[in-house]
Amino acid sequence: MTEGAALPVVLVGAGNMGGAMLSGWLDGDRDGSSIVVIDPSPSAAITAKLAEKGASSYPSAPEGMVAGILFLAVKPQMMETVLPAIARLVGPQTAVVSVAAGTTLAVLSRHLGDVAMVRAMPNTPAMIGRGITGAYANAAVTEAQRRQVNDLLAVSGPVEWLASEADIDAVTAVSGSGPAYVFHLVECMAEAGRKLGLPADLAMRLARETVSGAGELMRRSSDDAAQLRKNVTSPGGTTAAALAVLMADNGLQPLFDAALEAARTRAQELGQRS
Ligand SMILES: NC(=O)c1ccc[n+]([C@@H]2O[C@H](COP(=O)([O-])OP(=O)(O)OC[C@H]3O[C@@H](n4cnc5c(N)ncnc54)[C@H](OP(=O)(O)O)[C@@H]3O)[C@@H](O)[C@H]2O)c1
């Protein structure tokens, strides 16, 4: 596939995140032959799926290929090695998309030139098509490219377009790292239940199903989170007693403020280091 034909979507790095995106693309109505994967050792499952859908795979960037969308999903620490090796895939019509945490557009431009670029931050539930992605497009990205990129990212859930690249660091703090906060919430609820005298495994089952069930309830409801909370809080009841602690001046909000500030600061540091 070269310039002239429709330019392919080239995915560099078919690991956890790249593989999840790729599965979404191949399971949708996208023509498999329009997708190319570059990965030195894709998993057996990915290799089988690529073959089934007629998509091609290379261990490194082939000569003479130009990408329509060049989708970068390698580890941030691999970027300095990978970028020079894939620069040949970038032509005037290419839009580069990176999901690498902390790799700025300035770093990508240093290796790939001043081309159309999108920096995106998905999160882990992308693996089951239930993620959310924050994305920032530079001024060179055309409306048509933005739509194409939006379609590619949307296989893992909603896409929120950001006004500035700096907002990616805040998105990283809220939703990029967010799933871990929720998993920790389950740990905390289970541990508190154990301290109330429940067997540890029962406390964990109760906490886990409560958090996932409440998440699903919230997803299906048109009420916002505050309203859902009020709906299950009777005045003077048990939930109100717990919320009086959680919502006190020294409760969860100041803890979350500090935690997300720390995450954003770390994201900024990683960006400056690259
Ligand atoms: N996982 C998440 O939840 C998440 C969330 C947001 C953003 N991200 C971003 O997504 C990116 C990928 O993360 P991940 O968790 O998916 O990592 P991963 O599972 O390690 O995937 C990276 C893939 O790239 C491959 N690779 C290594 N060197 C390569 C090369 N020279 N050319 C092409 N492919 C190469 C790796 O192969 P080997 O395994 O053989 O080395 C692996 O298959 C990261 O930049 C991360 O910041 C991930």
The ligand as an SDF file (V2000), in Angstrom:
LIG
                    3D

 48 52  0  0  0  0  0  0  0  0999 V2000
   -2.3350    0.1430   29.3190 N   0  0  0  0  0  0  0  0  0  0  0  0
   -3.0280    1.2270   29.6110 C   0  0  0  0  0  0  0  0  0  0  0  0
   -4.0040    1.2160   30.3650 O   0  0  0  0  0  0  0  0  0  0  0  0
   -2.6810    2.5380   28.9780 C   0  0  0  0  0  0  0  0  0  0  0  0
   -3.4870    3.6730   29.2440 C   0  0  0  0  0  0  0  0  0  0  0  0
   -3.1800    4.8720   28.6100 C   0  0  0  0  0  0  0  0  0  0  0  0
   -2.0680    4.9500   27.7720 C   0  0  0  0  0  0  0  0  0  0  0  0
   -1.3020    3.8400   27.5670 N   0  0  0  0  0  0  0  0  0  0  0  0
   -0.1360    3.9690   26.7090 C   0  0  0  0  0  0  0  0  0  0  0  0
   -0.1630    2.9500   25.7400 O   0  0  0  0  0  0  0  0  0  0  0  0
    1.1790    2.6450   25.3800 C   0  0  0  0  0  0  0  0  0  0  0  0
    1.3310    1.1530   25.3490 C   0  0  0  0  0  0  0  0  0  0  0  0
    1.1190    0.6290   26.6670 O   0  0  0  0  0  0  0  0  0  0  0  0
    0.7730   -0.8850   26.8720 P   0  0  0  0  0  0  0  0  0  0  0  0
    0.3660   -1.0420   28.2780 O   0  0  0  0  0  0  0  0  0  0  0  0
   -0.1410   -1.3240   25.7820 O   0  0  0  0  0  0  0  0  0  0  0  0
    2.2380   -1.5110   26.6410 O   0  0  0  0  0  0  0  0  0  0  0  0
    2.6280   -2.9470   26.0700 P   0  0  0  0  0  0  0  0  0  0  0  0
    1.5710   -3.9280   26.3930 O   0  0  0  0  0  0  0  0  0  0  0  0
    4.0390   -3.1950   26.4750 O   0  0  0  0  0  0  0  0  0  0  0  0
    2.5740   -2.7240   24.4870 O   0  0  0  0  0  0  0  0  0  0  0  0
    3.6210   -2.1880   23.7300 C   0  0  0  0  0  0  0  0  0  0  0  0
    3.8080   -3.0680   22.5120 C   0  0  0  0  0  0  0  0  0  0  0  0
    4.8070   -2.4710   21.6770 O   0  0  0  0  0  0  0  0  0  0  0  0
    5.6550   -3.5120   21.2530 C   0  0  0  0  0  0  0  0  0  0  0  0
    6.9530   -3.0150   20.8010 N   0  0  0  0  0  0  0  0  0  0  0  0
    8.1280   -2.9690   21.4760 C   0  0  0  0  0  0  0  0  0  0  0  0
    9.0850   -2.4490   20.6990 N   0  0  0  0  0  0  0  0  0  0  0  0
    8.5160   -2.1610   19.5120 C   0  0  0  0  0  0  0  0  0  0  0  0
    9.0170   -1.6370   18.2950 C   0  0  0  0  0  0  0  0  0  0  0  0
   10.2930   -1.2650   18.1490 N   0  0  0  0  0  0  0  0  0  0  0  0
    8.1620   -1.4670   17.2590 N   0  0  0  0  0  0  0  0  0  0  0  0
    6.8690   -1.8260   17.3910 C   0  0  0  0  0  0  0  0  0  0  0  0
    6.3450   -2.3440   18.5230 N   0  0  0  0  0  0  0  0  0  0  0  0
    7.1570   -2.5060   19.5670 C   0  0  0  0  0  0  0  0  0  0  0  0
    5.7580   -4.4010   22.4400 C   0  0  0  0  0  0  0  0  0  0  0  0
    6.3020   -5.6650   22.1030 O   0  0  0  0  0  0  0  0  0  0  0  0
    7.0590   -6.5200   23.2620 P   0  0  0  0  0  0  0  0  0  0  0  0
    5.9930   -6.8570   24.2640 O   0  0  0  0  0  0  0  0  0  0  0  0
    7.5780   -7.6790   22.5130 O   0  0  0  0  0  0  0  0  0  0  0  0
    8.1140   -5.6130   23.8130 O   0  0  0  0  0  0  0  0  0  0  0  0
    4.2870   -4.4800   22.8610 C   0  0  0  0  0  0  0  0  0  0  0  0
    3.5680   -5.4120   22.0770 O   0  0  0  0  0  0  0  0  0  0  0  0
    2.0880    3.2940   26.4050 C   0  0  0  0  0  0  0  0  0  0  0  0
    2.7710    4.3640   25.8240 O   0  0  0  0  0  0  0  0  0  0  0  0
    1.1590    3.7630   27.4770 C   0  0  0  0  0  0  0  0  0  0  0  0
    1.6030    4.9770   28.0480 O   0  0  0  0  0  0  0  0  0  0  0  0
   -1.5940    2.6400   28.1370 C   0  0  0  0  0  0  0  0  0  0  0  0
  1  2  1  0
  2  3  2  0
  2  4  1  0
  4  5  1  0
  4 48  2  0
  5  6  2  0
  6  7  1  0
  7  8  2  0
  8  9  1  0
  8 48  1  0
  9 10  1  0
  9 46  1  0
 10 11  1  0
 11 12  1  0
 11 44  1  0
 12 13  1  0
 13 14  1  0
 14 15  2  0
 14 16  1  0
 14 17  1  0
 17 18  1  0
 18 19  2  0
 18 20  1  0
 18 21  1  0
 21 22  1  0
 22 23  1  0
 23 24  1  0
 23 42  1  0
 24 25  1  0
 25 26  1  0
 25 36  1  0
 26 27  1  0
 26 35  1  0
 27 28  2  0
 28 29  1  0
 29 30  1  0
 29 35  2  0
 30 31  1  0
 30 32  2  0
 32 33  1  0
 33 34  2  0
 34 35  1  0
 36 37  1  0
 36 42  1  0
 37 38  1  0
 38 39  2  0
 38 40  1  0
 38 41  1  0
 42 43  1  0
 44 45  1  0
 44 46  1  0
 46 47  1  0
M  CHG  2   8   1  16  -1
M  END
$$$$
